[in-house]
Amino acid sequence: MRGRADQPAAAASALSSTIGMTVPPAEKLPRHVAIIMDGNGRWAQERQLPRFEGHRVGAQNVRGLIEECRKLGIRYLTLFT
């Protein structure tokens, strides 16, 4: 049985295999990540979708991002919208 200390390492390993990139070891990951969310409306317009659809998809992506940060042990996430 793994302890809490192993959870970020296991999450990093799982994420590495999912995205096909190497995720740094947990001790090298930042404690705080800040993201400027820009372009959701443009993304939708480029696909001939209403702007609100871009914002809806952006919100879905944020949910996944929050979950991955939690799994990786990133304590603080700042989103500028």
N, C-alpha and C positions, 0 to 999 in steps of 0.2 A: 504494500500500500504506500502510495506516495504522500509525502507531507506537503504542506502549503508551499514550502520553499521550492519544491519541484514543479509546481503548477506553471509558473511562467516559462520555465525551460521546456516543458512538454508542449505548451501552447506555441512557443517559437518554433519548435520542431515541426509541429503539425502545420503551422502557417507556411513554413518554408516549403514543405512538400505541396501544399495547395497552390501557392502562387509561383512555384518554380524558382524562387530566389532564396538566398541564404539570409536568414534573420539573425542579427547579432545575438550573442548570449545575453541572458536577462540582465546581468550586471552591467552590460554596456548600453542597454536601452535607456532612453531619457525618462525622467520622472514626470516631465511635463511636455505635452505636445500641443502646439497651437496651429490652427488651420484657418486660412481665409477662404471662405466658401464663395466662389465667384464663378459665374458662367452657367448656372443652371438654366436660366432663361434662354441664353444663346444656344446652349446644347439642344434645347427643345425646338427652337426656331430653325436650326440647321436641319432638323428632321421633320419639318413641317408639322410640329405638334404645338399645342397651346403652351404659353409660358408656364402656366400652373403645373403642367405635366412635368416640366423640368424640375420644378421645386418639389413635386411629389417624389420623383425618383431620387433627388438629392436627399430628401428626408429619409428614404429607405436606406440609402447608403450610409447615412449618419448612424442609423441603428446598428448596422453591422460594424461600423468603425468603433462605436462605443463598446460593443461586446468584445471585439478583438483587443482593444486597449485594456479592458478589464482582465482578459485572459493572460495578457502579456505582463501584467503588473504595472502598467503605466498609470500612475495615480491621478494625474491631472490632465484634463483635455479641455482646451479652450477653443471654441468655435466662433469665428467672426462671420456674421451673416449680413 
